[in-house]
Amino acid sequence: MSQIIVITSGKGGVGKTTTTANIGVGLAMRGNKVALIDTDTGLRNLDLLLGLENRIMYDLIDVTSGRVPYNKALVRHKKHDSLYLLPTSQVKDKSAVNPDDLIKLCDDMKKDFDFIIIDCPAGIEQGFKTAIAAADMAIVVTMPEISAVRDADKIIGELGRADKENVKLIVNRIRPQMVEKGDMLDMEDINEILSIDCIGQVPDDEAVVMATNRGEPVIAMKDSIAGKAYLNIVGRLCGESIPFFKPPKEGFFAKLKRLFSMLF
Amino acid sequence: MLDLLMKVFGKQEKRSGKIAKERLQVVLIHDRASVSPEIMEQLKNEIIAVISKYMDINKNEMEIALANDSESVALVANIPVNSLRHAK
């Protein structure tokens, strides 16, 4: 039984494509056969994050327009050989694919894959509607920032109107020190406001930038904290119950020190 | 000196994370309350149906709308009553 997951956010730049790449690699590392579909037509990036930009022959539009079968357009990952990318076109625009095209394509691909993961464009227009059409699960990516949470709320509303019931949340780029000081929305705030099931809390990590530079998703970097967070997300997607990391409680001396620093 | 005293004894300045949360809660009330005209019309008709069971109301003069200030959203209805029905 294969699962079709769409990664969406509303706001741009919160890490949809990074999340797609990492979840894809993570699921493939567990031995699943995974296809990633980039639907951000005109702003193609998933290929870069996976280091596959030089191996693209055909794209999503070639497939949906019937020019080539999908297996001809799929690009196999070098390291993780059960991971495939269906890149999108860099020259066409988002109206080149419609919801029915994607539903039909995913239906065809289901027999070959355990997971199909769709990277959604930013916004709530046609591209969004196309990307979510075939999905049986939606993951909303947001950041602990006022505009990103507002847009996530809007997207959650749109997903509800489209009768998508299985909606999960990932909060990306959390800065624990700022949260501790009270200068960043914390998970409790975000959960209270959005009230959907959270499956991931990813800390802001320089390793993500370095991984992107190299075209190797951070989940494969064993000692990065963001990589660890993505591994946990993949585990939760596979039905494991993994507790969220909680920062250690402030000790007695730290409290005393803080009290003193407040007084003097 | 006053500043220091304020810091020690006075109210602590609100952290920006808390401000963000409060602003979000307000803005989302507004966002979520942007109901489509069709739903407003439907709501209006159902309200008329319920109230008409108890009172004779002027449907044409009736007004119903979402009103909001900076902190809350209210459903405001102005329903002129022609006459009350007899209690049974």
Interface residues (C-beta under 8 A of the other chain):
Chain A: E145 I146 V149 R150 D153 K154 G157 M178 V179 K181 G182 D183 M184 L185 D186 D189 I193 M262 L263
Chain B: K7 V8 R15 S16 G17 K18 A20 K21 R23 L24 Q25 V27 L28 D31 R32
